[in-house]
């Protein structure tokens, strides 16, 4: 038996005149500006795994109680109406925390904290009619803090911190400032599995904005203090 090769798909009367050309699948061309981002995306899992292996990154939860009211006690008087606004409850603070350790005792911490802001309004219509309403305005705080640890003992490490604090407030408090500066201090207690970090944090918020038409509000307390406890792994 003899093997017969398959017939040629393209035949040319002359070897120097091709009738068909070989084609190759189209190549995906990558924008040169995207190459650094692609390289970073590919190397990010390796960097993260290395950081966790060397205990350079810690994450956990953080919560506590505000030590100051969200709004100041404010009273306005009309012809026959007296209106008082204030915070009847300090509520709570809770969220997530992430910390990146740096050399020489420095680190950077980023938090995402939820804090409801209580606003209570009491209206006195002369002579003897009273109305009271209360609401919790949802807000989220996102501080980014530079930290310095000193007195590095085996189980205890005090620290100080400072940095910008950003805030997003739901409707009812859209006039509140979204930028502030935070500073504080605390102590890290290093346990075998978890690190406990109680601290006092102070935030000075920017000036309030203008109230939207039809929105009830009260001047905010621009100086806020909180007692927080973090649990990090």
C-alpha positions as CSV (number, residue, x, y, z in Angstrom):
1,X,0.0,0.0,0.0
2,X,1.2,3.4,-0.8
3,X,0.4,6.6,1.2
4,X,-1.2,9.4,-1.0
5,X,-0.7,12.9,0.4
6,X,-3.8,15.1,0.6
7,X,-4.3,17.4,-2.4
8,X,-2.9,20.9,-2.0
9,X,-5.4,23.5,-1.2
10,X,-3.7,26.2,-3.3
11,X,-1.7,25.5,-6.4
12,X,0.3,28.0,-8.3
13,X,1.5,27.7,-11.9
14,X,4.8,29.2,-10.7
15,X,6.6,28.8,-7.4
16,X,7.3,32.5,-7.3
17,X,3.6,33.5,-7.5
18,X,1.7,32.3,-4.5
19,X,-2.1,32.0,-4.8
20,X,-2.8,32.0,-1.1
21,X,-1.1,33.2,2.0
22,X,-0.8,31.5,5.3
23,X,-2.8,33.3,8.0
24,X,-2.3,33.4,11.7
25,X,-4.8,34.2,14.4
26,X,-5.0,37.9,15.4
27,X,-2.8,38.9,18.3
28,X,-4.1,40.7,21.4
29,X,-2.3,44.0,21.6
30,X,-1.9,45.4,25.1
31,X,-1.9,49.1,25.6
32,X,1.5,50.1,27.0
33,X,-0.1,52.2,29.6
34,X,-1.9,49.2,31.0
35,X,1.2,47.0,31.4
36,X,2.2,48.5,34.9
37,X,-1.4,47.9,36.2
38,X,-1.4,44.3,34.8
39,X,2.0,43.6,36.4
40,X,0.7,45.0,39.7
41,X,-2.5,42.9,39.5
42,X,-0.4,39.8,38.9
43,X,2.0,40.4,41.7
44,X,-0.5,41.6,44.3
45,X,-1.5,38.1,45.5
46,X,2.2,37.3,46.0
47,X,2.8,40.6,47.8
48,X,-0.2,40.0,50.1
49,X,0.7,36.4,50.9
50,X,4.3,37.5,51.7
51,X,3.1,40.4,53.9
52,X,0.7,38.1,55.8
53,X,3.5,35.4,56.2
54,X,5.8,38.0,57.7
55,X,3.0,39.5,59.9
56,X,3.3,42.9,58.2
57,X,-0.5,43.2,57.7
58,X,-3.1,42.7,60.4
59,X,-6.8,43.0,60.2
60,X,-9.7,42.8,62.6
61,X,-12.6,44.6,64.2
62,X,-12.9,47.8,66.2
63,X,-15.7,49.2,68.3
64,X,-16.5,51.4,71.2
65,X,-18.5,54.3,72.5
66,X,-18.5,58.0,71.7
67,X,-17.5,60.2,74.7
68,X,-19.2,63.3,73.2
69,X,-22.5,64.1,71.7
70,X,-22.9,64.3,67.9
71,X,-24.8,67.6,68.0
72,X,-24.6,70.6,70.4
73,X,-27.5,71.7,72.5
74,X,-29.1,74.4,70.4
75,X,-32.3,76.5,71.2
76,X,-34.2,78.8,68.8
77,X,-37.1,81.0,69.8
78,X,-40.0,82.2,67.6
79,X,-43.1,84.2,68.3
80,X,-44.9,81.4,70.1
81,X,-42.6,78.4,69.5
82,X,-39.4,77.4,71.2
83,X,-37.4,74.6,69.5
84,X,-34.5,72.7,71.1
85,X,-32.2,70.3,69.3
86,X,-29.6,68.0,70.9
87,X,-28.3,64.5,71.1
88,X,-30.2,62.3,73.6
89,X,-28.0,59.3,72.9
90,X,-24.3,58.8,72.1
91,X,-25.0,55.4,70.5
92,X,-21.9,53.3,69.5
93,X,-19.1,52.9,67.0
94,X,-18.3,49.6,65.2
95,X,-16.4,48.5,62.1
96,X,-13.3,47.0,60.5
97,X,-9.6,47.9,60.8
98,X,-6.5,47.1,58.7
99,X,-2.9,47.9,59.7
100,X,0.3,47.8,57.7
101,X,3.5,47.6,59.7
102,X,6.5,49.7,58.7
103,X,10.1,49.8,59.9
104,X,11.3,51.7,63.0
105,X,8.0,51.2,64.9
106,X,5.8,53.0,62.4
107,X,2.6,51.7,60.8
108,X,-0.4,52.9,58.9
109,X,-3.9,52.1,59.9
110,X,-7.1,52.4,57.9
111,X,-10.6,52.0,59.5
112,X,-14.1,51.8,58.2
113,X,-16.4,52.6,61.1
114,X,-20.2,53.0,61.4
115,X,-21.6,55.5,63.8
116,X,-25.3,56.5,64.1
117,X,-25.7,60.2,65.0
118,X,-28.7,60.9,67.3
119,X,-30.6,64.1,66.7
120,X,-33.5,64.9,69.0
121,X,-35.9,67.8,68.5
122,X,-38.2,69.2,71.1
123,X,-40.8,71.8,70.1
124,X,-42.7,73.8,72.7
125,X,-45.7,75.6,71.3
126,X,-46.8,78.1,73.9
127,X,-48.4,77.9,76.3
128,X,-48.4,74.1,77.0
129,X,-48.0,72.0,73.9
130,X,-44.9,69.9,73.4
131,X,-43.7,67.7,70.5
132,X,-40.6,65.5,70.6
133,X,-39.0,63.6,67.7
134,X,-35.8,61.6,67.6
135,X,-33.8,60.0,64.7
136,X,-30.5,58.3,64.2
137,X,-28.6,59.6,61.2
138,X,-26.4,56.9,59.6
139,X,-22.7,57.9,59.1
140,X,-19.5,56.2,58.2
141,X,-16.0,57.3,59.2
142,X,-12.9,56.4,57.3
143,X,-9.7,57.5,59.1
144,X,-6.3,56.9,57.7
145,X,-3.8,57.2,60.5
146,X,0.0,57.1,60.8
147,X,1.0,55.3,64.0
148,X,4.2,55.2,66.0
149,X,4.8,52.4,68.6
150,X,7.3,53.0,71.3
151,X,8.5,51.2,74.4
152,X,8.6,47.8,72.6
153,X,8.0,45.3,75.5
154,X,7.2,41.6,74.8
155,X,3.5,42.0,75.6
156,X,2.8,45.7,75.7
157,X,3.5,48.4,73.1
158,X,2.0,52.0,73.6
159,X,1.4,54.1,70.5
160,X,0.3,57.5,69.2
161,X,-1.6,58.1,66.0
162,X,-2.7,61.0,63.8
163,X,-4.1,61.5,60.3
164,X,-7.1,62.6,58.2
165,X,-10.6,61.4,58.9
166,X,-13.3,61.2,56.2
167,X,-17.0,61.0,56.8
168,X,-20.0,60.0,54.7
169,X,-23.4,61.0,56.2
170,X,-26.9,59.9,55.0
171,X,-29.8,62.2,54.3
172,X,-30.7,64.3,57.3
173,X,-27.1,65.1,57.9
174,X,-25.8,65.9,54.4
175,X,-24.8,69.4,55.7
176,X,-22.2,67.9,58.1
177,X,-18.6,68.2,57.3
178,X,-17.0,65.2,55.6
179,X,-13.4,66.0,56.4
180,X,-11.6,66.2,59.7
181,X,-8.3,65.5,61.5
182,X,-7.9,62.7,64.0
183,X,-5.3,62.0,66.7
184,X,-5.1,59.7,69.7
185,X,-3.2,57.1,71.6
186,X,-3.5,53.7,73.0
187,X,-1.7,50.4,74.0
188,X,-1.3,47.2,72.1
189,X,-1.6,44.1,74.3
190,X,0.0,41.2,72.4
191,X,-1.6,37.8,73.1
192,X,-0.8,34.5,71.4
193,X,-3.6,34.7,68.9
194,X,-5.1,38.2,69.0
195,X,-3.9,41.7,69.7
196,X,-6.1,43.9,71.9
197,X,-5.8,47.7,71.4
198,X,-7.8,50.0,73.7
199,X,-7.4,53.7,72.7
200,X,-8.8,57.2,73.0
201,X,-9.3,59.0,69.7
202,X,-10.1,62.7,69.1
203,X,-11.4,64.1,65.8
204,X,-11.9,67.8,64.9
205,X,-14.4,68.1,62.0
206,X,-14.6,70.9,59.5
207,X,-17.2,73.6,59.4
208,X,-20.8,72.6,58.8
209,X,-22.4,73.3,55.4
210,X,-25.7,74.9,54.5
211,X,-28.9,73.1,55.3
212,X,-30.9,71.9,52.4
213,X,-34.4,73.4,52.1
214,X,-36.8,71.4,54.1
215,X,-34.1,69.5,56.0
216,X,-34.2,69.7,59.8
217,X,-30.8,69.9,61.4
218,X,-28.7,71.2,64.3
219,X,-25.2,72.5,64.6
220,X,-22.8,69.6,65.0
221,X,-20.3,69.1,67.8
222,X,-17.1,69.5,65.8
223,X,-14.9,68.1,68.5
224,X,-15.5,64.4,69.0
225,X,-13.9,61.9,71.3
226,X,-14.3,58.2,71.3
227,X,-13.1,55.2,73.4
228,X,-12.3,52.3,71.0
229,X,-11.1,48.7,71.4
230,X,-9.6,46.9,68.5
231,X,-9.2,43.1,68.1
232,X,-6.6,42.3,65.4
233,X,-5.2,39.1,64.0
